[in-house]
């Protein structure tokens, strides 16, 4: 792989002055000897050890720190760590696009069990012992292969003594959060913990069309945890987790090309409707789908100067609970110390997740292209074994692992397309009314969309070649061909993954340590298509109660086809690391690691099965972990270089017959790219009362190609990979005369410009933005209760959490982050 000096080094040189000054100030600051930073314990290598001793780039937050920083839900992590982006999927926040150092394929683990990304943004982060973010490929210590890195969520274990914690919080938009956790020892050897929670809030982005506000929540959480320790060398932990979430996307429409043929055509038809140009029958039919006279930035884009839609408003008309997820997980973890030097651990888990996602593709009170009502049903059984130990007087530590997972993924999508409903009796209402089509294509009406709506009259003559509106065809007459209608089939994937992995770490002497790791991966999968047995009630109006009732079992159907995915077994990925313990407080390390994603088949309801080739990642990294100033200053940093081979890219498929781009995306392979950058974290405690932290990330990402036939600008950077991002924060605590304390926490997080898609024809630029938050906490002298007030997004900054670019429609359907909020809470602790 090629290694060269990236721009990140040049940026670091320009930004290093402040960091150096801070370090010098810390070194000379006269403080008490006990004002030291606490040790951070992580399980990045599947054993608990000090973060400063781990030759991996890792960031860890305790559960208390997550709460103190206001990171209480998955979506809050969007701006939490530099070079880490946790955003919603392209079409909705029901799925997650997670990148670390610009790289996707990030593993998510809850108590050692691999999870899917569905519902992560809505997941509540309470009663956690800690959260760890590991950067770079992690396949030699974790069951699931992870190219970008790993996010570990580790829950608190049951306590040995009785204790309870109750928390109540209120805030803007009718926010009411209630949670309670109780530690209840049942005997000397059997401990238990029960956690419950309810989290509700109204939406923050309100519709001008229907009585609904989007982005709210109505979540429930339950966790029952039992720990049995019959002897000193054996323990058994059984935990059950349940979460139900109800939410919706905060949609915002951004017009990337107001002169797109589709938008112009919509305006022409709307104008004709307002002028009585159609017959009474046609007028009555399309009024249900086209209740507008204009579709332009000033009528539908939030915050447009002089426009109709406010900064935190929309004209979307989807349901306010369009995203729902039910999640259950049972985890059984057993640990047995076979002798003083060997430990066997078993993690057995079963989880299932049912979800519904209503996707308003255009975020407006008109079905301009497609609207989806998507249902998913996932379940997985996994078994993982770890055998770990030491040898040669503890100079060698080793880990050997076996991971097995059976995964069953179902999906069905009800789709409605085009506002020109031709089919009066069926539920699909696909096609275009001849009278409307002829009106749009009449040369006498071509300029209506421009002269009446002040748009630039530069667009394609619809009579040239016969195609109009990007996806419109003179033969099918519809925006969406019949193959992409609401009667889509059930898609299912059953897969079995097996992996053998392990690492050995050898102390060459008192200072040098060598690490060697390897992974063998095997995957077998079969894709199924079923013809659904359920039906939609014919003639059911799509507005306002779309999609209408469903009759029958959503998941019942007869098999149409069965396809075995490509065999990519016997695939090895290695890891090599070398670290040097210069002093007790300073470690340098270097590593080379590889990641791998197996080949697979992607089923598309539009064009059928698409084969996706394997993908590989190679990363070289150099790092430092260090403590300074008698343990009051901590500085950790790493430099990395990554080659990414056979990249997977989403593109709009083309109709095999007409060559017209279709809505929805498929995945293609064949691209190559490279990335390099820097991660750095600094923490400083000048005295017992004051704590400062800073973190910065630099990225230099560049695609070299995206595969045959996929257009790309020269040197195009990765999506959701800002050139730089940083966090600044601090906590100051005042000791009050009565023994109580008052703590003030402030955080500022900045993310530089980034694009939302690798292809320049389908991307939107998000300008750099900064988010600030603050929290003031009073803790009683008894320690039995505390009260706090908080504020988030204090600048009321609007930014894209994610979004879908309709390159063929001239629109960007954005999902925005939460606006400014204030709240207050109480916490009670009982012993």
LUMPA-766320 format. One record per residue (C-alpha): residue in one letter; z, x, y. Coordinates in steps of 0.25 Angstrom, whole numbers, m for minus. Each point is the difference from the previous one (the first is absolute). Layout:
N
rest|w|u|v
a|Z|X|Y
...
//
This chain:
831
rest|w|u|v
x|0|0|0
x|m3|5|14
x|12|3|9
x|m2|3|15
x|8|m1|12
x|1|m14|4
x|2|m6|14
x|14|m3|m3
x|4|14|2
x|m6|0|14
x|7|m13|3
x|13|6|m6
x|m1|12|9
x|m1|m9|13
x|12|m9|m5
x|9|11|m5
x|7|4|13
x|9|m12|0
x|4|2|m14
x|3|15|2
x|8|m3|12
x|8|m11|m8
x|3|10|m11
x|5|11|10
x|9|m10|7
x|6|m4|m13
x|3|15|m4
x|8|2|13
x|7|m13|1
x|15|2|m2
x|4|m11|m9
x|11|m3|m10
x|m2|7|m14
x|1|m14|m7
x|m12|m6|8
x|m10|2|m11
x|m11|m8|m6
x|3|m8|m13
x|m7|5|m13
x|m12|m9|m4
x|0|m3|m15
x|m14|m4|m5
x|m6|m3|m14
x|m14|5|3
x|0|8|m13
x|7|m11|m8
x|13|7|1
x|10|m1|12
x|0|13|8
x|1|4|15
x|m13|m3|8
x|1|14|5
x|m2|6|m14
x|m12|m8|m4
x|m14|7|2
x|m6|m13|4
x|m3|m6|14
x|9|m12|m1
x|7|m9|10
x|12|m8|m3
x|8|m12|7
x|13|m5|m5
x|2|m15|m1
x|9|1|12
x|m10|8|8
x|m11|m10|m3
x|9|m12|5
x|4|8|13
x|m15|3|3
x|m4|m14|m2
x|m8|2|m12
x|3|m12|m8
x|m13|m5|m5
x|m13|7|m6
x|m8|m2|12
x|10|7|9
x|m3|13|m7
x|m14|0|7
x|5|10|10
x|12|6|m7
x|m5|13|m5
x|m11|9|7
x|m13|1|m9
x|5|m12|m8
x|m7|m14|3
x|4|m12|m7
x|m9|m11|4
x|m5|m14|m5
x|m13|0|m8
x|m13|m2|7
x|0|m15|m2
x|15|m3|0
x|14|6|0
x|2|m6|m14
x|m5|13|m5
x|3|14|6
x|m9|11|4
x|10|12|m1
x|m5|14|4
x|8|13|0
x|m7|12|7
x|m12|m10|1
x|m1|m1|m15
x|1|m13|m8
x|5|m3|m14
x|15|1|4
x|10|m3|m11
x|11|m10|3
x|13|0|m9
x|12|m9|0
x|11|7|m8
x|m10|8|m8
x|m10|m11|m3
x|m14|1|5
x|m4|m13|9
x|m12|m6|5
x|m2|0|15
x|m2|m15|1
x|11|m5|9
x|6|13|4
x|m1|m3|15
x|8|m12|m2
x|11|6|m9
x|14|1|5
x|6|13|0
x|15|m3|m2
x|11|6|m8
x|m8|13|m2
x|7|13|m3
x|m12|7|6
x|m15|0|2
x|m8|13|m3
x|m14|3|4
x|m7|12|m8
x|m13|5|6
x|m11|5|m8
x|m4|m2|m15
x|12|m3|m9
x|m6|m2|m14
x|9|10|m7
x|13|m7|2
x|m3|m14|1
x|m6|m10|m10
x|m12|m5|9
x|m9|10|6
x|1|0|15
x|m11|7|8
x|6|m2|14
x|15|1|m3
x|11|m9|m5
x|10|m10|7
x|13|m2|m7
x|9|m11|2
x|14|3|m7
x|10|m12|0
x|15|2|1
x|8|1|m13
x|12|m9|m3
x|12|5|6
x|13|4|m8
x|9|m8|9
x|m1|m14|5
x|m7|m1|13
x|m9|m10|8
x|m9|1|12
x|m5|m12|8
x|m10|1|11
x|m5|m11|10
x|m11|2|10
x|m7|m9|10
x|m12|3|9
x|m12|m5|8
x|m10|m9|m6
x|12|m7|m7
x|3|12|m9
x|12|m3|m10
x|3|11|m10
x|11|m1|m10
x|4|9|m11
x|12|3|m9
x|3|11|m10
x|12|1|m9
x|5|11|m10
x|8|m6|m11
x|6|9|m11
x|0|m9|m13
x|8|11|m8
x|3|15|1
x|m14|2|m7
x|m8|m12|6
x|m4|m1|15
x|m8|m10|7
x|m7|m2|13
x|m6|m13|5
x|m8|m1|13
x|m6|m13|6
x|m8|m1|13
x|m8|m11|8
x|m9|5|12
x|m7|m10|9
x|m8|1|13
x|m10|m8|7
x|m14|6|2
x|m3|8|13
x|m15|m2|2
x|m2|m15|2
x|m13|m8|m2
x|m6|m8|12
x|m7|m9|m11
x|10|m4|m10
x|16|m1|1
x|2|13|m7
x|5|14|4
x|m3|12|m9
x|8|12|m5
x|13|m7|m3
x|8|1|m12
x|7|m8|m10
x|6|10|m11
x|10|m1|m11
x|6|11|m7
x|9|2|m13
x|4|12|m7
x|10|1|m12
x|4|14|m5
x|9|4|m11
x|4|14|m4
x|7|3|m13
x|6|14|m3
x|6|m1|m14
x|2|16|0
x|m2|12|9
x|m13|3|m5
x|m7|m13|m1
x|m3|m12|10
x|m8|m12|0
x|m5|m8|12
x|m6|m13|0
x|m6|m6|13
x|m7|m13|4
x|m8|m1|13
x|m6|m13|6
x|m7|m1|13
x|m7|m12|6
x|m8|2|13
x|m7|m9|9
x|m8|5|12
x|m14|0|6
x|m8|10|8
x|0|2|15
x|m15|m2|2
x|m7|5|12
x|m16|m1|2
x|m6|12|6
x|m15|m1|4
x|m7|13|m4
x|m14|m5|3
x|0|m14|7
x|m15|1|0
x|m1|0|m15
x|m10|m10|m6
x|11|m8|m7
x|8|m2|12
x|m12|m3|9
x|m4|m11|m11
x|14|m6|0
x|m1|m1|15
x|m14|m6|0
x|5|m11|m10
x|13|m3|7
x|m8|m2|13
x|m10|m9|m7
x|12|m8|m5
x|6|m1|14
x|m14|m5|5
x|m2|m11|m11
x|m12|8|m5
x|3|m5|m15
x|m1|m13|m7
x|13|m8|m1
x|1|3|m15
x|m1|15|2
x|9|m1|12
x|11|m7|m7
x|m2|10|m12
x|1|13|8
x|11|m4|10
x|10|2|m11
x|m4|15|m1
x|m4|3|14
x|10|m6|10
x|m4|10|11
x|m11|1|11
x|1|15|1
x|4|12|m9
x|1|12|9
x|11|11|4
x|5|m9|11
x|2|m12|m8
x|6|7|m13
x|4|14|2
x|15|1|3
x|3|7|13
x|m14|0|5
x|0|1|15
x|m1|m14|6
x|m1|m5|m14
x|6|m13|m7
x|8|7|m10
x|13|8|4
x|5|13|m5
x|8|m6|m12
x|m9|m12|m2
x|m11|m4|m9
x|m10|m11|m3
x|2|2|m15
x|3|m13|m8
x|5|5|m13
x|14|m4|m7
x|12|7|6
x|5|4|m14
x|m14|5|m5
x|6|12|m7
x|10|m3|m11
x|5|9|m11
x|10|m2|m11
x|5|13|m7
x|9|2|m12
x|4|13|m6
x|9|4|m12
x|4|15|m1
x|8|6|m11
x|4|15|2
x|7|8|m10
x|5|14|2
x|6|9|m12
x|5|14|2
x|m4|5|m14
x|8|13|2
x|4|8|12
x|m15|4|3
x|m9|m11|m4
x|0|m14|5
x|m9|m12|m5
x|m3|m11|10
x|m7|m13|m3
x|m6|m10|10
x|m5|m13|m6
x|m5|m11|10
x|m8|m13|1
x|m4|m6|13
x|m9|m11|4
x|m5|m5|13
x|m7|m13|4
x|m7|0|14
x|m8|m9|9
x|m8|5|12
x|m8|m9|9
x|m10|8|8
x|m6|m5|13
x|m11|10|1
x|m4|m3|14
x|14|m4|6
x|m6|m12|7
x|m1|m15|m1
x|m14|1|m6
x|m4|5|m14
x|m10|9|6
x|m2|8|m13
x|10|m2|m11
x|14|m4|m2
x|8|4|m13
x|11|m6|m7
x|4|11|m10
x|10|0|m12
x|5|12|m8
x|9|1|m12
x|4|14|m4
x|10|5|m11
x|3|13|m6
x|8|6|m11
x|4|15|1
x|8|10|m8
x|3|13|5
x|8|12|m7
x|5|12|6
x|5|12|m7
x|6|10|9
x|9|12|m1
x|3|15|3
x|m1|13|m8
x|3|15|1
x|13|m2|8
x|m6|m10|9
x|m12|9|4
x|m9|m10|m5
x|m1|m15|3
x|m10|m9|m7
x|m4|m14|0
x|m9|m7|m11
x|m5|m15|2
x|m7|m11|m7
x|m5|m12|8
x|m7|m12|m6
x|m4|m13|7
x|m7|m13|m3
x|m5|m7|12
x|m6|m14|1
x|m7|m3|13
x|m6|m14|3
x|m7|m5|13
x|m7|m13|4
x|m6|m3|14
x|m4|m13|6
x|m10|3|11
x|m6|m9|10
x|m13|5|7
x|m8|m4|13
x|3|m11|10
x|m13|m7|m3
x|5|m9|m12
x|m12|m5|m7
x|7|m4|m13
x|7|m13|3
x|5|m3|m14
x|5|13|m6
x|12|9|5
x|m8|12|3
x|m8|m5|12
x|m9|12|0
x|m14|1|7
x|m6|m3|13
x|m5|m14|5
x|m15|1|3
x|2|m7|13
x|10|10|5
x|m8|12|m5
x|m13|m5|6
x|7|m1|14
x|6|14|m1
x|m14|6|m3
x|m8|m8|10
x|m4|11|10
x|3|m10|11
x|15|1|m3
x|1|15|m2
x|5|3|13
x|11|m11|1
x|10|9|m6
x|m2|10|11
x|m3|m8|12
x|12|m9|m2
x|10|10|m5
x|m3|12|8
x|m4|9|m12
x|m10|11|0
x|m13|m6|m4
x|m4|12|m9
x|m1|m5|m14
x|m9|m1|m12
x|m11|m10|1
x|3|m10|m12
x|m15|m3|m3
x|m3|15|m2
x|2|1|m15
x|6|m13|m2
x|15|5|m1
x|10|m5|10
x|14|2|2
x|2|12|m8
x|3|m7|m13
x|m9|m12|2
x|m12|m2|m9
x|m12|m9|2
x|0|m2|m15
x|14|m4|m3
x|2|m5|14
x|15|4|0
x|9|11|6
x|5|2|m14
x|m8|0|m13
x|4|m10|m10
x|6|11|m9
x|11|2|10
x|5|m14|1
x|13|m7|m2
x|m2|m2|m15
x|3|15|m3
x|4|4|m14
x|14|5|m5
x|0|15|0
x|10|8|m9
x|3|14|m3
x|8|5|m12
x|3|15|0
x|9|9|m8
x|4|14|6
x|6|11|m7
x|4|13|5
x|7|13|m4
x|6|8|11
x|10|11|3
x|5|12|8
x|7|13|m3
x|7|8|11
x|3|14|m3
x|10|9|9
x|m8|13|m1
x|12|6|8
x|11|m4|10
x|m11|m3|10
x|m13|m3|m6
x|m3|m13|m8
x|m13|m4|m7
x|m3|m14|m4
x|m11|m4|m10
x|m4|m15|m2
x|m11|m7|m8
x|m4|m15|m2
x|m9|m6|m10
x|m5|m14|3
x|m6|m11|m9
x|m5|m14|5
x|m6|m11|m8
x|m4|m13|7
x|m8|m12|m2
x|m5|m10|11
x|m2|m15|m3
x|m7|m11|7
x|4|m15|m2
x|m7|m13|4
x|11|m8|6
x|5|m13|m6
x|6|m5|13
x|m7|m7|11
x|1|m3|15
x|0|m15|4
x|m15|m3|4
x|m2|m4|14
x|14|5|5
x|0|3|14
x|2|15|3
x|7|m3|14
x|11|m1|2
x|6|0|m14
x|m9|11|m6
x|m3|4|m11
x|4|m14|m6
x|7|m3|m13
x|m3|7|m12
x|m1|m8|m13
x|4|8|m13
x|6|14|m4
x|m5|10|10
x|0|11|m12
x|m7|m9|m10
x|m14|3|m4
x|m10|5|m11
x|m4|14|m1
x|m14|4|6
x|0|15|m2
x|8|12|m5
x|m3|14|5
x|7|13|m5
x|3|10|11
x|m5|14|m1
x|8|9|m8
x|6|12|8
x|11|4|m10
x|4|15|m2
x|0|3|15
x|10|11|4
x|5|2|14
x|9|13|2
x|10|4|11
x|5|14|3
x|11|3|10
x|7|13|5
x|13|0|9
x|8|11|6
x|14|m2|4
x|0|10|11
x|15|m3|4
x|10|m11|m4
x|m6|m8|11
x|m15|3|0
x|m10|m3|m11
x|m15|3|1
x|m9|m7|m10
x|m15|m1|m4
x|m7|m9|m10
x|m13|m5|m6
x|m1|m14|m6
x|m11|m10|m4
x|0|m15|m1
x|m10|m9|m8
x|m4|m14|0
x|m7|m5|m12
x|m13|m7|m1
x|0|m15|0
x|m9|m12|1
x|1|m9|12
x|m4|m15|m2
x|m7|m6|12
x|m2|m15|1
x|m12|3|8
x|m8|11|m8
x|8|1|m13
x|6|13|m6
x|m1|13|8
x|4|13|m7
x|9|9|8
x|1|15|m4
x|12|9|m1
x|6|5|13
x|7|14|2
x|9|6|10
x|4|15|2
x|11|4|9
x|5|14|4
x|13|0|8
x|9|10|7
x|14|m4|5
x|14|3|5
x|13|m6|m1
x|11|6|9
x|14|m2|6
x|4|7|12
x|11|1|10
x|11|m1|m10
x|m6|m12|m6
x|m1|m8|13
x|m16|2|0
x|m9|m4|m11
x|m15|3|1
x|m10|m3|m12
x|m15|1|1
x|m12|1|m8
x|m15|4|1
x|m10|m6|m9
x|m15|0|m4
x|m6|m11|m8
x|m14|m1|m7
x|m4|m15|m4
x|m11|m1|m10
x|m8|m13|m4
x|7|m9|11
x|0|m15|m2
x|m5|m8|12
x|m1|m14|2
x|m13|m6|5
x|m7|m13|2
x|m9|m3|m12
x|m14|m5|1
x|m6|m12|m6
x|m9|6|m11
x|m11|m10|3
x|m1|0|15
x|7|13|4
x|9|m7|10
x|14|5|2
x|11|m9|m6
x|14|m3|4
x|11|7|m8
x|0|14|m4
x|m2|8|m13
x|4|15|m3
x|m10|11|m2
x|2|15|m3
x|m6|13|2
x|6|5|14
x|7|13|3
x|10|3|11
x|10|10|4
x|13|m1|8
x|10|10|5
x|13|m1|9
x|14|2|3
x|13|m8|m3
x|13|4|7
x|14|m5|2
x|11|5|8
x|14|m6|1
x|11|6|9
x|15|m4|1
x|5|7|13
x|14|m6|m2
x|7|m10|m9
x|m4|m12|10
x|m15|4|2
x|m12|0|m10
x|m14|2|4
x|m12|0|m9
x|m15|2|2
x|m12|0|m10
x|m15|3|3
x|m12|m1|m9
x|m14|6|3
x|m12|m4|m8
x|m14|6|0
x|m9|m9|m9
x|m15|0|m3
x|m9|m7|m9
x|m12|8|m5
x|m7|m12|m6
x|4|m14|m5
x|m10|m1|m11
x|m15|m2|m1
x|m5|m11|9
x|13|m2|8
x|m2|4|15
x|11|9|6
x|1|7|13
x|0|15|0
x|15|5|m2
x|5|m14|m1
x|15|0|m1
x|8|m8|m10
x|5|m14|3
x|14|m2|4
x|2|15|2
x|3|3|15
x|m2|14|4
x|15|1|3
x|12|m9|0
x|15|3|3
x|14|m6|0
x|11|3|10
x|14|m6|m2
x|15|2|2
x|14|m6|m2
x|12|2|9
x|14|m5|m4
x|11|m2|9
x|14|0|m6
x|8|m12|7
x|15|1|3
x|4|m10|m11
x|m7|8|m11
x|m12|m9|1
x|m14|7|3
x|m13|m4|7
x|m13|6|m4
x|m13|m1|7
x|m13|3|m8
x|m14|1|6
x|m13|3|m6
x|m14|2|5
x|m12|1|m9
x|m14|4|4
x|m14|m1|m7
x|m12|6|5
x|m14|m7|0
x|m5|m3|m14
x|m12|m8|m6
x|1|m11|m10
x|m12|3|m9
x|m7|13|m4
x|m14|m6|3
x|m3|1|15
x|m8|m14|m1
x|13|m7|m5
x|11|7|8
x|9|m4|12
x|8|10|8
x|14|m2|2
x|5|7|12
x|12|8|m1
x|13|m7|2
x|15|2|0
x|11|m9|m5
x|15|1|5
x|12|m6|m6
x|15|0|3
x|13|m4|m6
x|14|m1|5
x|12|m1|m11
x|14|m2|2
x|9|3|m12
x|14|m5|m1
x|11|10|m2
x|4|m6|m14
x|m15|2|m4
x|0|m14|m5
x|m10|m6|9
x|m11|5|10
x|m8|m7|10
x|m14|4|6
x|m11|m4|9
x|m14|6|m2
x|m14|m1|6
x|m13|4|m6
x|m14|3|6
x|7|0|13
x|m14|2|7
x|m6|m12|m6
x|m11|9|m5
x|m11|m7|m8
x|m7|8|m11
x|m8|m2|m12
x|8|0|m13
x|m13|m1|m8
x|m12|m8|1
x|m14|m4|m6
x|m13|5|7
x|m11|m10|m1
x|m12|10|2
x|m9|m11|m3
x|7|m10|9
x|3|8|13
x|15|m3|m2
x|13|8|m3
x|11|m9|m6
x|12|7|4
x|14|m1|m5
x|10|3|11
x|14|6|m1
x|12|m8|4
x|2|m2|15
x|13|4|8
x|13|m6|m6
x|15|0|3
x|11|m4|m9
x|15|2|m4
x|8|1|m13
x|13|1|m6
x|4|7|m13
x|13|m2|m8
x|5|9|m10
x|11|m3|m10
x|8|9|m10
//
